[in-house]
Amino acid sequence: MFKQLLTAVVTGSILMFGLTALALTMDEAKMNIDKQATEKKLGAKDHSQAVGTLQGLVDKGIPVEHAYAVVEASINQGVKGKDLAAIAKSIEAVGPTARKDAASVAANALQHKYSARETVQMTNTFGKTVTTGAPADKTSQVMTAGISKGLGSGRILVAANSFSGEIRSGTAPDKAVENATRAMDKESTMQHDHTMSHEHMGNGPGMGHDPGMEHGPGMGSGMGMGPGMGGSRR
């Protein structure tokens, strides 16, 4: 009995130590940002903006690791100055209890190479969706799913708005997430088939259009959502 109790205590201590080791302190986050800013040769103004954004997000109640993920991804993708400030502002505009999930959406978008403008569009839509009563974690789940599938920002916004509509209509959150994800899967499959069809017809390297041109600012279709909303990123 004593041996079992000792084992449980030791295991629990190891687990708690591991969780503590994984936690990121503010000092560690700032040190990492300083290092990355130096490695990327950011100017003094952009360097200061990165550190200030980190501090500002944390001051707004966002966990250090989430705030750090946004700033780190911004630096890695070359987002600087006023664009980083715009992203932070769109996250901070979300209600206090949902800012962590908004930061997750923004960090994921940046990590998957969406532009600063597209990222702001996503976080703004996230905020509007949550304001209408949609759960923040489920909204983040829908948008992150679209991001990971490489869909254009316009299609992700359509999915988020559709999800919000279903929630307002009384659909259970998990079911609404499933429906939104299924619709995005269909979009992803259709785009893949369209791309394969063009390749089969002879649009090999150097002959077809560049898929990357579909999702830059002002370049995409976005299901009729307007300039800059983007088609598939695949």
ZAKEBA-585232 format. One record per residue (C-alpha): z, x, y. Coordinates in pm, whole numbers, padded with zeros to 5 digits, always signed. Example, Ala and Ser with C-alpha at 12.3 -4.5 7.8 and 13.67 -1.06 7.14 Angstrom:
<atoms>
+00780+01230-00450;+00714+01367-00106;
</atoms>
This chain:
<atoms>
+00000+00000+00000;+00096+00277+00241;-00225+00465+00153;-00435+00157+00230;-00256+00107+00563;-00307+00472+00657;-00676+00450+00571;-00713+00141+00789;-00538+00309+01083;-00752+00624+01055;-01073+00422+01024;-00978+00214+01327;-00900+00526+01528;-01234+00682+01440;-01414+00361+01538;-01233+00342+01872;-01301+00707+01940;-01671+00652+01866;-01690+00358+02105;-01515+00559+02375;-01749+00853+02319;-02049+00623+02359;-01924+00473+02685;-02080+00622+02997;-01854+00694+03291;-01973+00673+03650;-01931+01048+03695;-02141+01116+03383;-02408+00871+03498;-02430+01034+03843;-02445+01380+03688;-02731+01271+03460;-02918+01111+03750;-02875+01429+03956;-03013+01633+03667;-03314+01406+03615;-03388+01388+03985;-03389+01768+03998;-03611+01797+03690;-03858+01546+03838;-03845+01736+04169;-03755+01430+04372;-03724+01478+04745;-03381+01451+04906;-03443+01093+05022;-03556+00967+04680;-03276+01160+04509;-03022+00996+04738;-03183+00656+04681;-03147+00694+04304;-02778+00781+04323;-02716+00512+04583;-02889+00249+04370;-02676+00343+04071;-02359+00309+04278;-02477-00012+04441;-02555-00183+04110;-02216-00087+03967;-02045-00211+04282;-02213-00548+04220;-02041-00572+03882;-02314-00435+03656;-02182-00214+03372;-02246+00157+03429;-02470+00194+03124;-02694-00095+03235;-02719+00030+03593;-02792+00379+03465;-03069+00251+03236;-03248+00094+03534;-03228+00406+03751;-03313+00643+03466;-03622+00441+03373;-03724+00426+03740;-03709+00804+03772;-03899+00854+03446;-04176+00618+03559;-04203+00770+03907;-04058+00468+04089;-03905+00585+04416;-03765+00482+04753;-03831+00128+04868;-03969+00021+04527;-03644+00119+04353;-03451-00056+04630;-03659-00372+04575;-03585-00369+04203;-03212-00329+04270;-03220-00610+04527;-03387-00847+04281;-03117-00771+04021;-02833-00813+04270;-02977-01149+04383;-02899-01292+04040;-02563-01465+03991;-02274-01225+03915;-02234-01327+03550;-02606-01279+03477;-02668-00945+03649;-02608-00739+03336;-02887-00928+03155;-03114-00905+03461;-03062-00528+03461;-03155-00519+03091;-03482-00699+03164;-03562-00461+03449;-03478-00149+03248;-03689-00268+02955;-03984-00347+03181;-03972-00003+03342;-03929+00173+03008;-04244-00005+02885;-04435+00115+03192;-04459-00209+03386;-04498-00144+03757;-04219-00187+04011;-04396-00499+04141;-04417-00651+03794;-04054-00564+03729;-03943-00742+04047;-04150-01045+03948;-03971-01055+03614;-03621-01022+03753;-03694-01283+04021;-03817-01524+03755;-03517-01439+03539;-03289-01536+03828;-03470-01866+03888;-03461-01950+03518;-03089-01887+03493;-03028-02089+03810;-03185-02393+03643;-02929-02374+03364;-03091-02149+03103;-02848-01907+02932;-02881-01556+03077;-02869-01380+02739;-03134-01608+02588;-03358-01574+02894;-03329-01198+02863;-03413-01226+02494;-03734-01417+02567;-03851-01183+02840;-03761-00868+02649;-03954-00999+02349;-04265-01037+02566;-04213-00690+02711;-04182-00532+02367;-04504-00707+02259;-04683-00549+02554;-04789-00879+02709;-04894-00892+03071;-04624-00987+03320;-04796-01319+03391;-04771-01427+03030;-04405-01326+03019;-04335-01534+03331;-04513-01831+03173;-04298-01792+02861;-03978-01774+03067;-04072-02084+03267;-04163-02270+02948;-03829-02169+02797;-03649-02296+03107;-03836-02627+03088;-03734-02677+02727;-03370-02608+02809;-03381-02868+03088;-03535-03113+02841;-03240-03071+02607;-03385-02829+02351;-03120-02611+02190;-03132-02254+02332;-03207-02086+01999;-03489-02331+01929;-03629-02282+02279;-03624-01903+02225;-03805-01949+01894;-04073-02166+02055;-04127-01923+02342;-04145-01626+02105;-04392-01806+01880;-04617-01878+02178;-04607-01513+02284;-04684-01403+01928;-04992-01624+01939;-05099-01472+02271;-05048-01123+02130;-05250-01201+01817;-05535-01359+02017;-05554-01053+02242;-05553-00821+01941;-05836-01018+01778;-06031-01016+02105;-05993-00638+02135;-06095-00581+01773;-06400-00803+01822;-06518-00596+02119;-06463-00273+01929;-06663-00410+01635;-06950-00492+01871;-06979-00131+01973;-06748-00094+02268;-06612+00237+02150;-06450+00505+02365;-06626+00546+02694;-06828+00224+02655;-06584-00065+02709;-06341-00143+02982;-06007+00032+02997;-05735-00203+02859;-05489-00037+03094;-05682-00182+03388;-05568-00534+03293;-05209-00498+03397;-05203-00293+03715;-05128-00463+04045;-05403-00708+04130;-05607-00628+03821;-05510-00883+03554;-05587-01239+03457;-05233-01359+03387;-05345-01703+03261;-05445-01802+03609;-05113-01696+03759;-05272-01508+04045;-05334-01145+04145;-05126-00878+03988;-04975-01095+03716;-05158-00920+03436;-05320-00989+03102;-05210-00829+02778;-05092-00471+02798;-05226-00391+02454;
</atoms>
